[in-house]
């Protein structure tokens, strides 16, 4: 993950070998295959489905025909990067993957097919002299999926992907197209973060900025110092975040600023094989996890990386994990993180992956985690081969106590009653959902728990 992009791999491995940790495990054992995927499976493998009908929509007519000619529950998917149960159904699944590419431009408004991966869209915009205002550090999500869950980057003055939408086209559960802009009020504000509950988004228009370049600065600090630094400096950087290692009591801090430097940095080293190996080692030898966390930060070099925004935002990740993320009020973020870290230590939870801490600006979208409230997002990760339940069971009550709002694409245990208390515009979204989908065709078991 991006926290390790500046890791001095050779020095880290040499130090790790000195502990004797690798003596009894070969690389083949540490990187064993996990087997074959079913008909549909998400990226981490914790969600799967064997639908009666799996349709690859090559155009909007296929989407409309599929909706009109099918029965039962209908779900759509893009990059399959969500960890919650928002996709699975035994009935009809529609892949938006073929519906990709740039559909048209009007000044700084770029319209993309709903299945376009963020990496593709960002590269296309850059080629024409534009950039997304902000991006997350994983860019393999489809745009329709990214806005469905308010996927976000970091920066207290910058909104999520859902906050950058100018227009969208939605095929409703009765097969009819609906063009939406801000002039459409709650219908638009509901569709901008829709959890796939309103229909199938086939096209999205994003507002772009003139192309810009970024300089990324990464360094390490003791965890307490990192918390203090980010709390103090959160308003002074365009982008700021850090990765907290509770057991190692260390952190990796990252900031990004727009730069006029025209010299691109060398391509980042691919650290995924090393990260996979260390994750497996920590899982099998939990007593080593605090040491591994300390070593990971010890060998992260103070470094700078310069390039076009779309290149700097993105990090290549192949090491799988499962994730829980809640967004708490921005001013409560550090206090919440302190409690989360203390609980992980107190309960002796074996987790190597760090906690990612980011800030995001407020918006007006009805189901956004940032609805009328700037937020601090705490992303809790567990290696995909480890049982995530012990970690999430300890952490979630703390996140809830701080009035945290769950990320729709991440694992959580909340239902309609709790969500209605957390999201001020929840009833307004429900009104739009019931109007557009009165039969509940878009509601799989997970969404029924959210909305019924």
C-alpha positions as CSV (number, residue, x, y, z in Angstrom):
1,X,0.0,0.0,0.0
2,X,1.1,3.6,-0.4
3,X,2.5,3.8,3.2
4,X,5.4,1.6,2.0
5,X,6.2,3.4,-1.3
6,X,9.4,4.8,0.3
7,X,10.5,1.6,2.0
8,X,14.2,0.7,1.6
9,X,13.5,-3.0,0.8
10,X,17.0,-4.2,0.9
11,X,17.8,-2.8,4.3
12,X,14.4,-4.0,5.7
13,X,14.9,-7.6,4.5
14,X,18.5,-7.6,5.9
15,X,17.2,-6.5,9.3
16,X,14.3,-8.9,9.1
17,X,16.6,-11.8,8.3
18,X,18.8,-10.9,11.3
19,X,15.8,-11.6,13.6
20,X,15.6,-15.2,12.3
21,X,12.0,-14.6,11.3
22,X,12.4,-15.9,7.8
23,X,14.4,-19.0,8.7
24,X,11.6,-21.5,8.6
25,X,9.4,-20.0,5.8
26,X,10.3,-20.0,2.1
27,X,9.0,-17.4,-0.3
28,X,6.8,-20.0,-1.9
29,X,5.2,-20.8,1.4
30,X,4.6,-17.1,2.2
31,X,3.1,-16.4,-1.2
32,X,0.9,-19.5,-1.7
33,X,-2.1,-19.3,-4.0
34,X,-5.5,-18.9,-2.5
35,X,-7.5,-20.8,-5.1
36,X,-10.0,-20.1,-7.8
37,X,-12.7,-17.4,-7.7
38,X,-16.4,-18.1,-8.1
39,X,-18.7,-16.6,-10.8
40,X,-18.3,-13.2,-9.1
41,X,-16.0,-12.3,-6.3
42,X,-14.8,-8.9,-5.0
43,X,-11.2,-7.9,-4.8
44,X,-10.5,-9.2,-1.3
45,X,-12.5,-12.4,-1.7
46,X,-14.8,-11.8,1.3
47,X,-17.9,-11.3,-1.0
48,X,-19.0,-13.6,-3.7
49,X,-22.1,-14.5,-5.8
50,X,-23.4,-17.1,-8.3
51,X,-26.2,-15.2,-10.0
52,X,-28.7,-16.8,-12.2
53,X,-27.8,-14.2,-14.9
54,X,-24.5,-12.3,-15.3
55,X,-24.7,-9.7,-18.0
56,X,-21.8,-7.7,-19.5
57,X,-23.4,-4.4,-20.6
58,X,-21.8,-3.2,-23.8
59,X,-24.1,-0.2,-24.0
60,X,-27.1,1.4,-22.3
61,X,-29.6,-0.5,-24.4
62,X,-28.3,-3.8,-22.9
63,X,-28.8,-2.3,-19.4
64,X,-32.3,-1.2,-20.2
65,X,-33.2,-4.6,-21.9
66,X,-31.8,-6.5,-19.0
67,X,-33.8,-4.6,-16.5
68,X,-37.0,-4.9,-18.4
69,X,-36.6,-8.6,-19.2
70,X,-35.4,-9.9,-15.9
71,X,-37.1,-10.7,-12.6
72,X,-36.0,-10.6,-9.0
73,X,-33.1,-8.6,-7.5
74,X,-30.9,-6.5,-9.8
75,X,-27.4,-5.4,-8.9
76,X,-24.6,-3.7,-10.9
77,X,-20.9,-3.8,-10.3
78,X,-17.7,-2.2,-11.7
79,X,-14.3,-2.7,-10.2
80,X,-15.5,-4.9,-7.4
81,X,-13.4,-3.0,-4.8
82,X,-16.1,-2.8,-2.1
83,X,-15.8,-5.0,1.0
84,X,-19.4,-4.7,2.1
85,X,-22.3,-6.8,0.7
86,X,-23.6,-4.2,-1.7
87,X,-23.1,-6.3,-4.9
88,X,-24.1,-10.0,-4.3
89,X,-27.4,-11.4,-5.6
90,X,-28.6,-14.8,-6.7
91,X,-30.7,-13.1,-9.5
92,X,-29.2,-10.6,-12.0
93,X,-25.8,-9.0,-12.0
94,X,-24.8,-6.4,-14.5
95,X,-21.1,-5.7,-15.2
96,X,-20.5,-2.1,-16.3
97,X,-16.9,-2.9,-17.3
98,X,-17.6,-2.6,-21.0
99,X,-19.3,0.8,-20.6
100,X,-16.0,2.6,-20.3
101,X,-14.4,5.6,-21.9
102,X,-14.8,9.3,-22.4
103,X,-18.2,10.2,-23.8
104,X,-17.7,13.9,-24.4
105,X,-16.4,17.2,-23.0
106,X,-17.7,20.7,-22.5
107,X,-15.0,23.0,-21.2
108,X,-13.9,21.5,-17.9
109,X,-16.8,19.0,-17.7
110,X,-15.9,15.5,-18.8
111,X,-18.5,12.8,-19.3
112,X,-17.4,9.2,-18.8
113,X,-19.1,5.9,-19.1
114,X,-20.1,4.5,-15.6
115,X,-17.8,1.5,-16.0
116,X,-14.7,3.6,-16.7
117,X,-11.9,2.9,-14.2
118,X,-10.6,5.9,-12.4
119,X,-7.1,5.2,-13.7
120,X,-8.4,5.4,-17.3
121,X,-10.5,8.5,-16.7
122,X,-7.6,10.3,-14.9
123,X,-5.2,9.5,-17.7
124,X,-7.7,10.7,-20.4
125,X,-8.3,14.0,-18.5
126,X,-4.6,14.5,-18.2
127,X,-4.1,14.0,-22.0
128,X,-6.5,16.9,-22.6
129,X,-5.0,19.2,-20.0
130,X,-7.2,18.5,-17.0
131,X,-7.1,16.7,-13.7
132,X,-9.6,15.5,-11.1
133,X,-9.8,17.9,-8.2
134,X,-8.8,15.1,-5.9
135,X,-8.4,11.3,-6.1
136,X,-8.1,8.3,-3.7
137,X,-4.8,6.4,-3.7
138,X,-6.4,3.3,-5.3
139,X,-7.6,4.1,-8.9
140,X,-9.0,0.7,-10.0
141,X,-12.6,1.4,-9.0
142,X,-15.2,2.1,-11.7
143,X,-16.5,5.7,-11.6
144,X,-20.1,4.5,-11.0
145,X,-18.9,2.5,-8.0
146,X,-16.7,5.3,-6.7
147,X,-19.6,7.7,-6.5
148,X,-22.0,5.1,-5.2
149,X,-19.9,5.0,-2.0
150,X,-18.4,8.5,-1.8
151,X,-14.9,7.2,-2.4
152,X,-12.4,9.9,-1.4
153,X,-8.8,11.0,-1.1
154,X,-7.5,13.3,1.5
155,X,-7.5,17.1,2.1
156,X,-9.6,19.2,4.5
157,X,-10.6,21.6,1.7
158,X,-11.3,18.9,-0.9
159,X,-14.5,16.9,-1.4
160,X,-14.9,13.2,-2.3
161,X,-15.5,11.9,-5.8
162,X,-19.2,12.4,-5.2
163,X,-18.6,16.1,-4.6
164,X,-17.0,16.6,-8.0
165,X,-20.1,15.5,-10.0
166,X,-21.8,17.9,-12.5
167,X,-24.3,15.5,-14.0
168,X,-25.1,11.9,-14.3
169,X,-27.4,9.5,-16.3
170,X,-29.3,6.9,-14.4
171,X,-31.3,4.0,-15.7
172,X,-34.1,3.5,-13.2
173,X,-35.4,0.1,-12.0
174,X,-38.2,0.4,-14.6
175,X,-35.7,0.7,-17.4
176,X,-36.1,4.4,-18.1
177,X,-33.2,6.9,-18.4
178,X,-33.0,9.8,-16.0
179,X,-30.7,12.8,-16.6
180,X,-29.8,14.6,-13.4
181,X,-28.0,17.8,-12.5
182,X,-28.0,20.0,-9.4
183,X,-31.2,21.6,-10.7
184,X,-33.0,18.3,-9.9
185,X,-32.6,18.8,-6.2
186,X,-32.8,15.7,-4.0
187,X,-32.9,13.3,-7.0
188,X,-29.4,14.6,-7.9
189,X,-28.1,14.7,-4.3
190,X,-29.3,11.2,-3.8
191,X,-27.8,9.8,-7.0
192,X,-24.4,11.3,-6.3
193,X,-23.9,8.8,-3.4
194,X,-26.5,6.1,-4.2
195,X,-25.1,2.8,-2.8
196,X,-26.6,1.3,-6.0
197,X,-30.1,1.6,-4.6
198,X,-31.6,3.9,-7.2
199,X,-30.8,2.1,-10.5
200,X,-27.8,1.8,-12.8
201,X,-25.5,4.8,-13.4
202,X,-24.4,4.6,-17.0
203,X,-22.7,8.0,-17.4
204,X,-21.2,10.7,-15.1
205,X,-20.0,14.2,-15.8
206,X,-17.2,15.4,-13.6
207,X,-15.9,19.0,-13.1
208,X,-12.2,19.0,-13.6
209,X,-9.4,21.4,-12.8
210,X,-6.7,22.5,-15.2
211,X,-4.0,19.9,-15.1
212,X,-1.6,20.2,-12.2
213,X,1.5,18.5,-10.8
214,X,2.1,17.3,-7.3
215,X,5.0,16.8,-5.0
216,X,4.5,14.1,-2.4
217,X,6.6,14.1,0.8
218,X,6.8,11.0,2.9
219,X,8.6,10.5,6.2
220,X,8.2,8.8,9.6
221,X,7.5,10.0,13.1
222,X,6.7,8.5,16.5
223,X,2.9,8.0,16.5
224,X,2.2,10.7,19.1
225,X,4.3,13.2,17.1
226,X,2.5,12.3,13.9
227,X,-0.9,12.8,15.6
228,X,0.2,16.2,16.9
229,X,1.7,17.2,13.5
230,X,-1.3,16.3,11.5
231,X,-3.7,18.0,13.9
232,X,-1.7,21.2,13.9
233,X,-1.0,21.3,10.1
234,X,-4.2,19.9,8.6
235,X,-5.2,23.3,7.3
236,X,-1.7,24.1,5.8
237,X,-1.4,21.3,3.2
238,X,-3.6,20.6,0.2
239,X,-3.3,16.9,1.1
240,X,-2.3,15.4,4.4
241,X,-2.6,11.9,5.9
242,X,-0.7,9.4,8.0
243,X,-0.6,5.7,8.6
244,X,-0.6,4.7,12.2
245,X,1.1,1.6,13.6
246,X,-0.5,1.1,17.0
247,X,1.7,-1.9,18.0
248,X,4.9,-0.4,16.8
249,X,4.0,3.1,18.1
250,X,5.2,4.7,14.8
251,X,3.6,6.4,11.9
252,X,4.3,7.2,8.2
253,X,3.2,10.8,7.3
254,X,2.4,11.9,3.8
255,X,1.7,15.4,2.4
256,X,1.1,16.5,-1.2
257,X,1.3,20.0,-2.6
258,X,0.9,21.4,-6.2
259,X,4.3,22.1,-7.6
260,X,5.8,23.9,-10.6
261,X,8.6,21.4,-10.8
262,X,8.6,19.9,-14.3
263,X,11.0,17.0,-13.6
264,X,9.3,13.7,-13.0
265,X,10.7,11.4,-10.3
266,X,11.8,7.9,-11.2
267,X,9.0,5.3,-11.2
268,X,8.1,4.1,-7.7
269,X,9.5,0.7,-6.7
270,X,7.0,-2.1,-6.5
271,X,6.9,-3.2,-2.8
272,X,3.9,-5.5,-3.0
273,X,5.8,-8.8,-2.9
274,X,7.6,-7.7,0.2
275,X,4.4,-6.4,1.8
276,X,2.7,-9.7,1.0
277,X,5.5,-11.7,2.6
278,X,5.6,-9.6,5.8
279,X,1.8,-9.7,6.1
280,X,1.9,-13.5,6.0
281,X,4.7,-13.6,8.5
282,X,2.8,-11.3,10.9
283,X,-0.3,-13.5,10.6
284,X,1.7,-16.7,11.3
285,X,4.0,-15.3,14.0
286,X,1.9,-12.6,15.8
287,X,4.5,-12.1,18.5
288,X,6.7,-10.5,15.8
289,X,4.1,-8.0,14.6
290,X,5.2,-5.0,16.9
291,X,8.8,-5.6,15.7
292,X,7.6,-5.8,12.0
293,X,5.7,-2.5,12.4
294,X,8.8,-0.8,13.9
295,X,11.1,-2.1,11.2
296,X,8.7,-1.0,8.5
297,X,8.8,2.6,9.6
298,X,12.6,2.4,10.5
299,X,13.4,1.7,6.8
300,X,11.0,4.1,5.2
301,X,13.2,6.8,3.8
302,X,12.4,10.5,3.9
303,X,11.5,11.0,0.3
304,X,9.8,13.2,-2.3
305,X,8.0,12.1,-5.4
306,X,7.1,14.5,-8.2
307,X,4.8,14.0,-11.2
308,X,1.5,14.7,-12.9
309,X,-1.4,14.5,-10.4
310,X,-2.8,11.3,-11.8
311,X,0.5,9.6,-11.3
312,X,1.2,10.8,-7.8
313,X,-2.2,10.1,-6.4
314,X,-2.2,6.5,-7.6
315,X,-0.4,3.6,-5.8
316,X,-0.2,0.1,-7.2
317,X,-1.7,-2.4,-4.7
318,X,-1.9,-6.1,-5.1
319,X,-1.7,-7.2,-1.5
320,X,-5.3,-7.9,-0.5
321,X,-7.0,-6.9,2.7
322,X,-10.4,-6.3,4.2
323,X,-11.4,-2.9,5.5
324,X,-13.7,-1.1,7.9
325,X,-13.9,2.7,7.6
326,X,-15.8,5.3,9.6
327,X,-15.8,9.0,9.2
328,X,-16.1,11.0,12.4
329,X,-16.4,14.8,12.8
330,X,-13.0,16.3,11.7
331,X,-12.4,17.9,15.1
332,X,-12.8,14.6,16.9
333,X,-10.6,12.6,14.5
334,X,-7.4,12.4,16.5
335,X,-9.1,11.7,19.8
336,X,-11.0,8.8,18.2
337,X,-7.8,7.5,16.7
338,X,-6.1,7.6,20.1
339,X,-8.8,5.4,21.6
340,X,-8.7,3.0,18.6
341,X,-5.0,2.5,19.0
342,X,-5.2,2.0,22.7
343,X,-8.0,-0.6,22.3
344,X,-5.9,-2.6,19.8
345,X,-3.0,-2.7,22.2
346,X,-5.2,-3.5,25.2
347,X,-6.9,-6.4,23.4
348,X,-3.6,-7.6,21.9
349,X,-5.1,-7.6,18.4
350,X,-2.6,-9.0,15.8
351,X,-2.8,-6.6,12.9
352,X,0.2,-5.6,10.8
353,X,-1.6,-3.2,8.4
354,X,-1.6,0.4,9.6
355,X,-4.6,2.6,10.2
356,X,-5.0,5.2,7.4
357,X,-6.1,8.6,8.7
358,X,-7.5,11.2,6.3
359,X,-9.5,14.5,6.2
360,X,-12.3,15.2,3.7
361,X,-14.4,18.4,3.1
362,X,-18.1,18.6,3.7
363,X,-20.7,18.3,0.9
364,X,-24.5,18.2,0.4
365,X,-25.0,14.7,-0.9
366,X,-27.7,13.0,1.1
367,X,-25.9,9.8,1.9
368,X,-22.4,11.1,1.9
369,X,-20.3,10.4,5.0
370,X,-19.4,14.1,4.7
371,X,-22.9,15.5,4.5
372,X,-22.7,19.0,5.8
373,X,-19.7,18.1,8.0
374,X,-16.0,17.9,7.3
375,X,-14.8,14.5,8.4
376,X,-11.8,12.6,9.6
377,X,-11.8,9.1,8.1
378,X,-10.2,6.2,9.9
379,X,-9.6,3.2,7.7
380,X,-8.9,-0.1,9.6
381,X,-7.3,-2.9,7.5
382,X,-6.7,-6.6,8.1
383,X,-4.7,-8.9,5.8
384,X,-7.3,-10.8,3.7
385,X,-6.2,-14.3,5.0
386,X,-6.7,-13.2,8.6
387,X,-10.0,-13.2,10.5
388,X,-10.9,-9.5,10.5
389,X,-13.7,-9.9,13.0
390,X,-11.7,-9.7,16.3
391,X,-10.2,-6.4,15.1
392,X,-13.4,-4.9,13.8
393,X,-15.4,-6.0,16.8
394,X,-13.0,-4.0,19.1
395,X,-12.8,-0.9,16.9
396,X,-16.4,-0.4,15.7
397,X,-17.9,0.5,19.1
398,X,-15.3,3.3,19.4
399,X,-16.0,4.6,16.0
400,X,-19.7,4.6,16.7
401,X,-19.2,6.4,20.1
402,X,-17.7,9.3,18.1
403,X,-20.8,9.5,15.9
404,X,-18.8,7.9,13.0
405,X,-20.6,7.4,9.7
406,X,-19.7,4.1,8.0
407,X,-18.2,4.0,4.5
408,X,-20.9,2.3,2.3
409,X,-18.3,0.1,0.5
410,X,-16.5,-1.0,3.7
411,X,-17.5,-3.6,6.3
412,X,-19.8,-2.4,9.1
413,X,-22.7,-3.8,11.2
414,X,-25.2,-1.0,11.1
415,X,-28.8,-1.2,10.0
416,X,-31.6,1.3,9.0
417,X,-32.3,2.5,12.6
418,X,-28.7,3.4,13.4
419,X,-28.0,4.9,10.0
420,X,-31.1,7.1,10.2
421,X,-29.7,8.6,13.4
422,X,-26.2,9.2,11.8
423,X,-27.2,10.6,8.4
424,X,-29.4,13.8,8.7
425,X,-30.7,13.5,5.2
426,X,-31.4,9.7,5.4
427,X,-35.2,10.1,5.2
428,X,-34.8,12.4,2.1
429,X,-32.8,9.7,0.4
430,X,-35.4,7.1,1.4
431,X,-38.1,9.2,-0.2
432,X,-36.2,9.3,-3.5
433,X,-35.4,5.6,-3.3
434,X,-39.0,4.6,-2.8
435,X,-40.1,6.9,-5.7
436,X,-37.6,5.4,-8.2
437,X,-37.7,1.8,-6.9
438,X,-41.1,1.2,-5.3
439,X,-40.8,-2.6,-5.8
440,X,-37.4,-2.7,-4.2
441,X,-35.7,-4.4,-7.1
442,X,-32.3,-2.9,-6.3
443,X,-32.3,-4.2,-2.7
444,X,-30.2,-7.3,-2.1
445,X,-30.1,-8.7,1.5
446,X,-27.4,-6.2,2.5
447,X,-29.3,-3.2,1.2
448,X,-32.5,-4.4,2.8
449,X,-30.8,-4.2,6.1
450,X,-29.7,-0.7,5.3
451,X,-33.0,0.7,4.1
452,X,-35.9,-1.5,5.3
